[in-house]
């Protein structure tokens, strides 16, 4: 008896049932893979963006909402503000360098863009910016715009072009080199001009702080809190908070995809139980010619396993395809506007997904296979 030939023949005996059962496991695995690949990329992107902040401490308004911490990492404007006097008090502490930022929102070609008000000289030294085209600000209140290379490429903008911000026109005086950070997706103006345009005189969004001695980081955090009512976090604390939120969302979505896989598992059980009913006589003949119960069990386990193997392979490719289709939609989300949404694909993910699909299908087929193996030749052949 050629077991594999028999199994393949039985699988395709009812083509419609085979296709719909396979679709169940395929859709479940596709959603699982898509969420894992997108979630993995988002985690990598947040980690990279947090590291690119370049500061040891981040000072934000008091009682800063934990959900805003992702916005800070991704470059999204922050609604809570603090006074410029707070920055001056913190900057006066010995052993630290403080850089203020005011993040607001504007639009280019009807698409939301982050505009960042900065102290030009201090921020350039802090961020180690190099110019790709044009020049940098010559003074702390020059009326011009410096663009991140990513924004310039996206909107096909060049030095000398003019952009309108809050009803006023400003020339693009320079374009930064690529930094692989949120800076690539932002546009920059002097702090004083940004404050005036958005009627935020004397206000800033957050402060980046570099300390001279990392072994005294806790001392500097306490010193900052002593002089101002603010929230202070290390770059690692900020990253951990953002990742904890992302991980919670990922787990929730993966549980939802798990429900689809559970439904697919019950679909396999139903298909296999129906197959037993239809093939009782065949089972009886196999038993009558000497096939042991273990051989019958093996046949049905192989059938359910093939559903999982085929569904897993197709589901992986379908999930990867869905990820590429979903990435541009996620890229357009306001909360993630400063990030590059993409797909994280690796060999371990593919192997895990296919193995998971195979295991689910085999487990789903255990009861039907056991049921079939317990049929005696007499009751199987005499079944009407």
VOLUMVEX-384612 format. One record per residue: residue number from 1; x, y, z of N, C-alpha, C in turn. Coordinates in steps of 0.05 Angstrom, whole numbers, plus 5000, padded with zeros to 4 digits. Example, Ala and Ser with C-alpha at 12.3 -4.5 7.8 and 13.67 -1.06 7.14 Angstrom:
  seq   n_x   n_y   n_z  ca_x  ca_y  ca_z   c_x   c_y   c_z
    1  5264  4886  5156  5246  4910  5156  5264  4934  5156
    2  5257  4955  5142  5273  4979  5143  5258  5001  5157
END
This chain:
  seq   n_x   n_y   n_z  ca_x  ca_y  ca_z   c_x   c_y   c_z
    1  5017  4976  5000  5000  5000  5000  5018  5025  5000
    2  5015  5042  4980  5030  5067  4978  5014  5088  4994
    3  5024  5093  5018  5010  5111  5036  5007  5139  5026
    4  5029  5150  5015  5029  5178  5006  5010  5181  4982
    5  5010  5161  4964  4992  5162  4941  4963  5161  4950
    6  4958  5145  4970  4931  5142  4980  4922  5168  4994
    7  4940  5180  5009  4934  5205  5023  4928  5227  5003
    8  4945  5230  4982  4941  5252  4963  4915  5247  4947
    9  4908  5222  4941  4883  5216  4927  4859  5224  4944
   10  4861  5218  4970  4839  5224  4988  4835  5255  4992
   11  4857  5269  4992  4856  5298  4996  4841  5311  4973
   12  4846  5302  4949  4834  5315  4926  4808  5302  4916
   13  4799  5283  4932  4774  5270  4924  4751  5289  4924
   14  4750  5307  4944  4729  5328  4945  4743  5355  4942
   15  4747  5364  4917  4763  5387  4912  4752  5412  4926
   16  4726  5416  4925  4714  5439  4938  4720  5440  4968
   17  4716  5417  4981  4720  5416  5010  4750  5420  5016
   18  4767  5409  4999  4796  5412  5003  4804  5442  5001
   19  4793  5456  4981  4800  5484  4977  4791  5501  5001
   20  4766  5497  5010  4756  5514  5031  4769  5508  5058
   21  4776  5482  5063  4790  5476  5088  4818  5488  5087
   22  4831  5486  5064  4858  5498  5061  4857  5528  5064
   23  4836  5541  5054  4833  5570  5056  4831  5578  5085
   24  4818  5562  5102  4815  5569  5130  4842  5571  5143
   25  4859  5551  5140  4886  5552  5153  4904  5573  5139
   26  4900  5577  5113  4916  5596  5099  4911  5625  5108
   27  4885  5632  5111  4878  5658  5120  4887  5663  5149
   28  4884  5643  5165  4893  5646  5193  4923  5651  5194
   29  4939  5635  5179  4968  5638  5179  4976  5664  5166
   30  4962  5672  5145  4969  5698  5132  4966  5721  5151
   31  4944  5722  5166  4941  5744  5185  4962  5743  5207
   32  4969  5719  5216  4989  5716  5236  5016  5726  5227
   33  5024  5718  5202  5050  5726  5191  5051  5756  5186
   34  5029  5767  5175  5028  5795  5169  5032  5812  5194
   35  5018  5804  5215  5020  5819  5240  5048  5817  5252
   36  5060  5793  5251  5087  5789  5261  5108  5805  5246
   37  5105  5805  5219  5125  5819  5203  5123  5849  5206
   38  5098  5860  5207  5094  5888  5210  5102  5897  5239
   39  5095  5880  5258  5102  5887  5286  5132  5886  5291
   40  5145  5867  5278  5174  5865  5281  5188  5890  5269
   41  5178  5899  5246  5190  5923  5234  5185  5947  5251
   42  5160  5950  5262  5154  5973  5279  5172  5974  5303
   43  5177  5951  5315  5194  5949  5338  5223  5958  5331
   44  5233  5948  5309  5260  5956  5300  5261  5985  5294
   45  5240  5996  5282  5240  6024  5274  5239  6042  5299
   46  5223  6035  5319  5221  6051  5343  5248  6050  5358
   47  5261  6027  5359  5287  6025  5372  5307  6042  5357
   48  5307  6042  5331  5327  6058  5316  5321  6088  5320
   49  5296  6096  5320  5289  6124  5323  5296  6134  5351
   50  5292  6117  5371  5299  6125  5398  5329  6128  5401
   51  5344  6110  5389  5373  6112  5391  5383  6137  5376
   52  5369  6145  5355  5378  6167  5339  5372  6194  5352
   53  5357  6194  5374  5351  6219  5388  5377  6232  5398
   54  5397  6215  5405  5424  6225  5411  5427  6237  5439
   55  5406  6236  5455  5408  6248  5482  5408  6227  5504
   56  5418  6235  5527  5418  6217  5550  5393  6218  5565
   57  5382  6243  5566  5357  6248  5581  5337  6263  5563
   58  5312  6258  5567  5291  6272  5553  5273  6285  5575
   59  5270  6312  5573  5254  6327  5592  5228  6335  5578
   60  5206  6327  5590  5180  6333  5579  5162  6346  5600
   61  5139  6357  5592  5122  6370  5611  5114  6350  5634
   62  5107  6362  5657  5099  6346  5680  5075  6328  5673
   63  5074  6304  5684  5052  6285  5679  5049  6279  5649
   64  5071  6277  5636  5071  6271  5607  5059  6244  5602
   65  5039  6243  5585  5024  6218  5580  5042  6197  5567
   66  5040  6172  5577  5058  6151  5567  5054  6146  5537
   67  5029  6150  5527  5024  6146  5498  5038  6168  5481
   68  5043  6191  5493  5057  6212  5478  5087  6205  5474
   69  5097  6186  5489  5125  6179  5487  5131  6166  5460
   70  5112  6152  5449  5115  6142  5421  5116  6165  5402
   71  5098  6185  5407  5097  6208  5389  5124  6223  5390
   72  5136  6224  5413  5162  6238  5416  5183  6223  5400
   73  5183  6196  5402  5203  6181  5387  5199  6182  5357
   74  5173  6182  5348  5168  6182  5320  5168  6210  5308
   75  5170  6231  5325  5171  6258  5315  5144  6271  5312
   76  5123  6258  5321  5097  6270  5320  5095  6294  5339
   77  5081  6316  5332  5078  6339  5349  5066  6331  5376
   78  5076  6345  5397  5067  6340  5424  5048  6363  5433
   79  5025  6356  5444  5006  6377  5451  5014  6391  5476
   80  5024  6377  5496  5032  6391  5521  5058  6407  5517
   81  5059  6430  5529  5082  6448  5526  5093  6456  5553
   82  5117  6466  5553  5130  6477  5577  5141  6504  5570
   83  5149  6519  5590  5158  6546  5585  5188  6546  5578
   84  5196  6567  5562  5224  6570  5555  5241  6575  5579
   85  5229  6588  5600  5244  6593  5625  5252  6567  5638
   86  5236  6546  5635  5243  6520  5645  5268  6510  5632
   87  5270  6513  5606  5295  6505  5591  5319  6521  5602
   88  5315  6547  5606  5338  6563  5616  5347  6554  5643
   89  5328  6547  5660  5335  6537  5687  5351  6511  5686
   90  5342  6493  5668  5355  6467  5665  5383  6471  5652
   91  5384  6488  5632  5410  6492  5618  5431  6504  5637
   92  5422  6517  5658  5441  6529  5677  5454  6509  5696
   93  5445  6485  5696  5456  6464  5713  5483  6456  5703
   94  5503  6455  5720  5530  6448  5711  5531  6419  5703
   95  5546  6413  5681  5551  6386  5673  5531  6375  5652
   96  5513  6392  5643  5494  6383  5623  5492  6403  5599
   97  5484  6392  5576  5478  6409  5553  5449  6404  5546
   98  5434  6425  5545  5405  6423  5540  5398  6436  5513
   99  5381  6422  5498  5372  6432  5472  5341  6432  5471
  100  5328  6456  5467  5299  6457  5466  5288  6451  5438
  101  5263  6440  5437  5250  6435  5412  5220  6444  5415
  102  5210  6455  5394  5181  6461  5392  5170  6447  5368
  103  5154  6426  5372  5144  6410  5349  5115  6418  5343
  104  5110  6425  5318  5083  6432  5310  5077  6418  5283
  105  5053  6422  5273  5045  6409  5248  5039  6430  5226
  106  5049  6424  5202  5042  6440  5179  5034  6421  5157
  107  5032  6431  5133  5025  6413  5110  5041  6421  5085
  108  5048  6401  5070  5061  6405  5044  5044  6388  5024
  109  5034  6402  5004  5017  6389  4984  4995  6372  4998
  110  4982  6385  5017  4959  6373  5032  4967  6348  5048
  111  4992  6344  5054  5000  6322  5071  5013  6333  5096
  112  5005  6321  5119  5015  6331  5145  5045  6327  5147
  113  5059  6347  5157  5088  6346  5161  5095  6359  5188
  114  5115  6348  5201  5124  6359  5227  5143  6382  5221
  115  5138  6405  5235  5157  6427  5234  5168  6430  5262
  116  5194  6433  5263  5208  6434  5289  5222  6461  5292
  117  5215  6475  5313  5229  6500  5320  5254  6494  5336
  118  5277  6505  5328  5302  6498  5340  5319  6523  5345
  119  5339  6520  5362  5360  6539  5364  5381  6530  5344
  120  5384  6543  5321  5400  6532  5298  5428  6523  5305
  121  5444  6540  5317  5472  6533  5322  5475  6510  5342
  122  5460  6512  5364  5462  6492  5384  5452  6465  5374
  123  5430  6465  5359  5419  6440  5350  5436  6426  5329
  124  5448  6442  5312  5466  6430  5292  5490  6417  5305
  125  5501  6430  5325  5524  6418  5339  5516  6393  5354
  126  5491  6393  5365  5481  6370  5380  5476  6346  5362
  127  5464  6352  5338  5455  6330  5320  5477  6323  5299
  128  5498  6338  5298  5520  6333  5278  5509  6333  5250
  129  5492  6352  5243  5481  6353  5216  5502  6362  5196
  130  5499  6350  5172  5515  6359  5149  5495  6366  5127
  131  5502  6386  5111  5484  6395  5090  5489  6379  5064
  132  5467  6371  5052  5468  6358  5026  5467  6378  5003
  133  5449  6398  5007  5446  6420  4988  5442  6446  5003
  134  5449  6468  4990  5444  6494  5001  5462  6499  5026
  135  5450  6515  5044  5465  6523  5068  5448  6521  5093
  136  5460  6524  5115  5446  6524  5141  5439  6552  5149
  137  5424  6555  5171  5416  6581  5181  5441  6598  5189
  138  5440  6623  5181  5462  6641  5188  5458  6655  5215
  139  5432  6655  5225  5427  6668  5250  5404  6654  5264
  140  5399  6662  5289  5379  6648  5306  5351  6656  5298
  141  5347  6675  5281  5320  6684  5273  5317  6688  5243
  142  5333  6673  5228  5331  6676  5198  5305  6664  5188
  143  5292  6678  5170  5267  6669  5159  5271  6650  5136
  144  5276  6625  5142  5280  6604  5121  5273  6577  5132
  145  5275  6557  5115  5269  6529  5122  5292  6511  5114
  146  5299  6493  5132  5318  6472  5125  5302  6446  5126
  147  5303  6431  5104  5287  6406  5102  5304  6381  5107
  148  5291  6361  5118  5303  6335  5119  5303  6323  5090
  149  5323  6307  5084  5326  6296  5057  5302  6279  5049
  150  5290  6265  5069  5267  6248  5063  5243  6264  5053
  151  5238  6287  5066  5216  6304  5058  5221  6317  5031
  152  5246  6325  5027  5253  6338  5001  5248  6318  4978
  153  5257  6293  4983  5253  6272  4962  5223  6266  4957
  154  5208  6264  4979  5180  6257  4977  5164  6277  4961
  155  5170  6303  4965  5154  6324  4951  5170  6337  4928
  156  5193  6325  4921  5209  6336  4899  5215  6366  4903
  157  5225  6372  4927  5231  6400  4933  5261  6405  4931
  158  5268  6429  4924  5296  6436  4921  5302  6463  4935
  159  5327  6468  4938  5336  6493  4950  5326  6516  4931
  160  5314  6536  4943  5303  6559  4928  5273  6557  4925
  161  5261  6533  4929  5232  6531  4928  5221  6545  4952
  162  5195  6552  4951  5182  6567  4972  5159  6550  4984
  163  5157  6550  5011  5136  6536  5025  5120  6556  5041
  164  5094  6552  5044  5077  6569  5060  5071  6556  5086
  165  5077  6571  5108  5071  6561  5135  5054  6582  5149
  166  5030  6574  5157  5011  6592  5171  5008  6618  5156
  167  5005  6616  5129  5000  6640  5113  5024  6656  5105
  168  5048  6649  5114  5072  6663  5107  5090  6646  5089
  169  5103  6658  5070  5120  6643  5052  5149  6644  5061
  170  5162  6621  5060  5190  6619  5068  5206  6603  5048
  171  5230  6612  5041  5247  6597  5022  5260  6573  5035
  172  5264  6552  5019  5280  6530  5028  5309  6537  5024
  173  5324  6541  5046  5352  6549  5043  5372  6526  5043
  174  5363  6503  5052  5381  6480  5053  5367  6454  5057
  175  5380  6432  5050  5370  6405  5053  5392  6389  5067
  176  5384  6375  5089  5403  6360  5104  5411  6334  5090
  177  5435  6324  5097  5442  6297  5089  5424  6277  5103
  178  5421  6253  5092  5405  6232  5105  5417  6226  5132
  179  5399  6223  5152  5408  6216  5179  5397  6190  5189
  180  5379  6178  5174  5365  6153  5183  5351  6157  5210
  181  5339  6180  5213  5324  6186  5237  5300  6203  5229
  182  5285  6212  5249  5261  6229  5244  5269  6255  5231
  183  5294  6263  5233  5302  6288  5220  5297  6287  5190
  184  5299  6264  5178  5295  6261  5149  5267  6268  5141
  185  5248  6265  5160  5219  6269  5153  5209  6296  5163
  186  5227  6313  5174  5218  6338  5186  5228  6362  5170
  187  5216  6385  5177  5226  6411  5167  5232  6428  5191
  188  5253  6444  5189  5264  6459  5212  5264  6489  5207
  189  5256  6504  5228  5257  6533  5227  5268  6542  5254
  190  5279  6567  5255  5288  6577  5281  5265  6578  5301
  191  5272  6573  5326  5252  6571  5348  5235  6596  5350
  192  5247  6619  5349  5233  6644  5352  5211  6648  5331
  193  5218  6640  5306  5199  6643  5284  5176  6623  5287
  194  5183  6599  5294  5162  6578  5298  5143  6586  5321
  195  5154  6597  5343  5137  6606  5365  5118  6628  5356
  196  5128  6646  5339  5111  6668  5330  5089  6658  5311
  197  5097  6641  5292  5078  6631  5273  5054  6616  5286
  198  5061  6600  5307  5041  6584  5320  5030  6595  5346
  199  5037  6621  5351  5028  6635  5375  5035  6620  5400
  200  5060  6610  5401  5071  6595  5424  5095  6609  5436
  201  5093  6636  5437  5116  6651  5447  5123  6642  5476
  202  5149  6638  5480  5158  6630  5507  5151  6601  5514
  203  5145  6584  5494  5138  6556  5499  5154  6537  5482
  204  5159  6513  5492  5173  6492  5478  5159  6465  5484
  205  5166  6445  5468  5153  6419  5471  5169  6400  5489
  206  5195  6398  5484  5211  6381  5501  5240  6390  5499
  207  5257  6378  5517  5285  6385  5518  5302  6360  5517
  208  5321  6360  5499  5341  6338  5498  5365  6346  5515
  209  5374  6327  5531  5396  6333  5550  5419  6313  5546
  210  5443  6324  5544  5467  6307  5545  5482  6313  5570
  211  5491  6293  5584  5505  6297  5610  5535  6291  5605
  212  5551  6305  5621  5580  6301  5618  5590  6275  5630
  213  5576  6265  5651  5585  6241  5665  5561  6222  5668
  214  5561  6201  5652  5539  6182  5652  5537  6167  5679
  215  5559  6165  5694  5557  6151  5719  5541  6167  5740
  216  5536  6192  5734  5520  6209  5752  5493  6216  5741
  217  5482  6198  5724  5457  6204  5710  5434  6208  5729
  218  5433  6193  5751  5411  6197  5771  5414  6224  5785
  219  5438  6232  5790  5442  6259  5802  5431  6280  5784
  220  5437  6279  5758  5428  6299  5739  5397  6299  5737
  221  5385  6275  5737  5356  6273  5737  5344  6287  5761
  222  5355  6282  5784  5345  6295  5808  5349  6325  5808
  223  5372  6334  5797  5378  6362  5795  5358  6376  5777
  224  5351  6364  5755  5331  6376  5736  5304  6378  5750
  225  5296  6357  5764  5270  6358  5777  5270  6379  5799
  226  5293  6383  5812  5294  6403  5833  5289  6432  5823
  227  5298  6437  5798  5295  6465  5788  5270  6469  5771
  228  5256  6447  5764  5232  6450  5747  5212  6427  5752
  229  5187  6434  5749  5166  6413  5752  5162  6400  5724
  230  5178  6379  5719  5178  6366  5693  5180  6336  5697
  231  5178  6321  5675  5182  6292  5675  5209  6287  5661
  232  5226  6271  5674  5253  6266  5663  5255  6235  5659
  233  5263  6227  5635  5268  6199  5630  5294  6196  5615
  234  5307  6173  5620  5331  6167  5604  5321  6157  5577
  235  5340  6157  5558  5333  6147  5531  5323  6118  5532
  236  5335  6102  5550  5327  6074  5551  5299  6071  5564
  237  5293  6087  5584  5266  6087  5596  5245  6095  5576
  238  5252  6115  5560  5233  6124  5539  5228  6102  5519
  239  5249  6088  5511  5247  6066  5492  5231  6043  5503
  240  5236  6036  5528  5222  6014  5541  5192  6019  5543
  241  5185  6044  5550  5157  6052  5552  5143  6050  5525
  242  5156  6059  5504  5144  6058  5478  5141  6029  5468
  243  5162  6013  5473  5160  5985  5465  5139  5969  5480
  244  5135  5976  5505  5115  5962  5521  5087  5967  5510
  245  5082  5991  5500  5056  5998  5488  5054  5982  5461
  246  5075  5983  5445  5074  5969  5420  5070  5939  5424
  247  5084  5927  5443  5082  5899  5449  5054  5891  5457
  248  5041  5908  5473  5013  5903  5482  4994  5902  5458
  249  4998  5921  5440  4982  5922  5416  4987  5897  5398
  250  5012  5890  5395  5019  5867  5379  5007  5841  5390
  251  5009  5838  5417  4998  5814  5429  4967  5812  5425
  252  4954  5835  5428  4925  5835  5423  4918  5827  5395
  253  4933  5838  5375  4927  5832  5347  4934  5802  5341
  254  4955  5792  5354  4962  5764  5349  4942  5745  5361
  255  4929  5753  5384  4908  5737  5396  4884  5736  5377
  256  4879  5759  5364  4856  5760  5345  4862  5741  5322
  257  4887  5741  5311  4894  5723  5290  4893  5694  5300
  258  4899  5690  5326  4897  5663  5337  4869  5652  5337
  259  4849  5669  5339  4821  5661  5337  4816  5650  5309
  260  4827  5663  5289  4824  5653  5261  4837  5626  5258
  261  4860  5622  5271  4874  5596  5269  4858  5574  5284
  262  4845  5582  5306  4829  5563  5321  4805  5554  5305
  263  4793  5574  5291  4770  5567  5273  4779  5548  5251
  264  4803  5553  5240  4814  5536  5219  4819  5508  5230
  265  4827  5506  5255  4832  5479  5267  4806  5463  5269
  266  4785  5477  5277  4759  5463  5278  4749  5456  5250
  267  4756  5472  5230  4749  5465  5203  4763  5440  5194
  268  4788  5436  5202  4803  5411  5195  4790  5387  5209
  269  4783  5391  5235  4770  5369  5249  4744  5361  5235
  270  4728  5381  5228  4703  5375  5215  4707  5361  5188
  271  4727  5370  5173  4733  5357  5147  4742  5328  5151
  272  4759  5323  5170  4769  5296  5175  4747  5278  5185
  273  4729  5288  5202  4707  5271  5213  4688  5264  5190
  274  4683  5283  5172  4666  5278  5149  4679  5257  5131
  275  4706  5259  5128  4720  5240  5111  4718  5212  5123
  276  4719  5209  5149  4716  5183  5161  4689  5170  5154
  277  4668  5187  5157  4641  5177  5151  4640  5168  5122
  278  4650  5183  5103  4649  5177  5075  4666  5152  5067
  279  4687  5148  5083  4706  5127  5075  4706  5103  5094
  280  4684  5098  5107  4683  5075  5125  4689  5049  5111
  281  4676  5045  5088  4680  5020  5073  4710  5017  5065
  282  4722  5039  5056  4750  5039  5048  4768  5031  5072
  283  4761  5043  5095  4776  5036  5120  4772  5007  5127
  284  4747  4997  5124  4742  4969  5130  4757  4950  5112
  285  4759  4957  5086  4774  4940  5067  4803  4939  5075
  286  4814  4963  5081  4842  4964  5089  4848  4947  5114
  287  4829  4948  5133  4833  4932  5157  4830  4902  5151
  288  4812  4896  5132  4806  4868  5126  4830  4855  5111
  289  4845  4871  5096  4868  4860  5082  4894  4861  5098
  290  4891  4869  5124  4914  4867  5142  4926  4893  5151
  291  4914  4916  5143  4926  4941  5152  4921  4945  5182
  292  4941  4949  5198  4938  4953  5226  4925  4980  5232
  293  4915  4983  5257  4901  5008  5264  4921  5031  5263
  294  4947  5025  5268  4967  5046  5267  4970  5058  5239
  295  4967  5041  5219  4969  5050  5191  4946  5069  5184
  296  4922  5062  5194  4899  5079  5189  4903  5106  5203
  297  4913  5105  5228  4918  5130  5243  4939  5147  5228
  298  4959  5134  5217  4980  5149  5202  4969  5162  5177
  299  4951  5149  5163  4939  5160  5139  4924  5186  5145
  300  4908  5186  5166  4892  5210  5172  4909  5232  5184
  301  4930  5225  5199  4948  5245  5209  4963  5258  5187
  302  4971  5242  5167  4985  5254  5144  4967  5273  5128
  303  4942  5265  5126  4923  5283  5112  4920  5309  5126
  304  4916  5309  5152  4912  5334  5167  4939  5350  5166
  305  4961  5336  5168  4987  5349  5167  4992  5363  5141
  306  4983  5351  5119  4987  5363  5093  4970  5389  5090
  307  4947  5389  5103  4931  5414  5103  4948  5436  5117
  308  4960  5429  5139  4976  5449  5153  5001  5458  5138
  309  5014  5439  5125  5038  5445  5110  5032  5463  5086
  310  5012  5455  5071  5005  5471  5047  4994  5498  5056
  311  4976  5498  5076  4964  5523  5085  4985  5541  5097
  312  5005  5530  5111  5026  5546  5123  5044  5559  5101
  313  5051  5544  5081  5068  5555  5060  5053  5577  5045
  314  5029  5571  5037  5013  5591  5022  5008  5615  5040
  315  5001  5610  5066  4996  5631  5084  5019  5650  5089
  316  5043  5639  5090  5067  5655  5093  5070  5675  5070
  317  5068  5665  5046  5070  5683  5023  5047  5703  5022
  318  5023  5694  5028  5000  5712  5029  5003  5733  5050
  319  5014  5725  5074  5018  5744  5095  5039  5765  5088
  320  5061  5756  5075  5082  5774  5067  5070  5794  5047
  321  5055  5784  5028  5042  5802  5009  5023  5822  5022
  322  5008  5812  5041  4989  5830  5055  5005  5851  5071
  323  5028  5844  5081  5045  5863  5096  5054  5886  5078
  324  5063  5879  5054  5072  5900  5036  5049  5918  5027
  325  5025  5907  5025  5002  5923  5018  4994  5941  5041
  326  4997  5931  5066  4988  5946  5090  5008  5968  5098
  327  5034  5964  5092  5054  5982  5101  5049  6011  5092
  328  5042  6017  5067  5036  6045  5059  5013  6057  5075
  329  4993  6040  5082  4971  6050  5097  4979  6058  5125
  330  4996  6041  5137  5006  6047  5164  5024  6072  5163
  331  5040  6074  5141  5058  6097  5138  5042  6123  5139
  332  5017  6123  5130  5001  6147  5129  4988  6154  5155
  333  4991  6137  5176  4979  6142  5202  4993  6166  5215
  334  4977  6185  5225  4988  6209  5237  5007  6203  5260
  335  5000  6183  5276  5017  6177  5300  5044  6167  5292
  336  5046  6155  5268  5071  6143  5260  5084  6157  5236
  337  5077  6183  5233  5085  6197  5209  5116  6200  5207
  338  5129  6199  5229  5158  6202  5228  5173  6176  5224
  339  5159  6154  5221  5172  6128  5218  5168  6117  5190
  340  5186  6099  5184  5186  6086  5158  5173  6058  5162
  341  5147  6057  5156  5133  6031  5159  5143  6012  5138
  342  5149  5988  5145  5159  5968  5127  5153  5940  5136
  343  5166  5921  5125  5161  5893  5131  5187  5880  5140
  344  5185  5866  5163  5209  5852  5173  5205  5822  5168
  345  5221  5812  5150  5219  5784  5142  5246  5770  5147
  346  5244  5747  5161  5269  5732  5166  5263  5702  5164
  347  5283  5687  5161  5280  5658  5158  5267  5645  5183
  348  5276  5653  5207  5263  5641  5231  5233  5646  5231
  349  5224  5670  5223  5195  5676  5222  5180  5657  5203
  350  5192  5652  5180  5179  5634  5160  5178  5606  5171
  351  5200  5596  5183  5201  5569  5193  5182  5566  5216
  352  5181  5585  5234  5162  5584  5257  5133  5583  5248
  353  5127  5600  5228  5099  5601  5218  5091  5575  5206
  354  5108  5563  5189  5101  5538  5176  5099  5516  5196
  355  5118  5515  5215  5118  5495  5236  5093  5497  5253
  356  5086  5522  5260  5062  5526  5276  5037  5516  5262
  357  5035  5522  5236  5012  5513  5220  5011  5483  5220
  358  5034  5470  5216  5036  5441  5215  5027  5428  5241
  359  5037  5440  5263  5030  5429  5290  5000  5431  5295
  360  4989  5455  5289  4960  5459  5293  4944  5438  5278
  361  4951  5434  5253  4936  5415  5236  4939  5387  5246
  362  4963  5379  5254  4967  5352  5264  4951  5347  5289
  363  4952  5367  5307  4937  5364  5332  4907  5363  5326
  364  4898  5378  5307  4870  5378  5299  4862  5351  5288
  365  4881  5337  5275  4875  5311  5263  4877  5287  5281
  366  4887  5291  5306  4891  5269  5324  4865  5254  5330
  367  4845  5269  5338  4820  5255  5346  4807  5241  5322
  368  4804  5254  5299  4793  5240  5276  4809  5215  5268
  369  4836  5217  5269  4853  5195  5263  4849  5172  5283
  370  4848  5179  5308  4843  5159  5329  4816  5145  5325
  371  4796  5162  5318  4769  5151  5313  4769  5131  5290
  372  4783  5138  5269  4784  5121  5245  4800  5095  5252
  373  4821  5097  5267  4837  5074  5273  4823  5054  5291
  374  4802  5063  5305  4788  5045  5323  4765  5030  5310
  375  4760  5036  5284  4739  5022  5270  4748  4993  5264
  376  4731  4974  5269  4737  4946  5263  4729  4940  5235
  377  4740  4920  5222  4733  4914  5194  4703  4909  5191
  378  4691  4895  5210  4662  4888  5207  4645  4913  5208
  379  4649  4930  5228  4631  4954  5230  4637  4974  5208
  380  4662  4975  5198  4668  4993  5176  4655  4984  5150
  381  4657  4957  5143  4647  4947  5118  4616  4947  5118
  382  4605  4941  5142  4576  4938  5143  4561  4965  5146
  383  4577  4987  5147  4565  5014  5151  4548  5021  5127
  384  4524  5030  5132  4506  5040  5110  4503  5070  5111
END
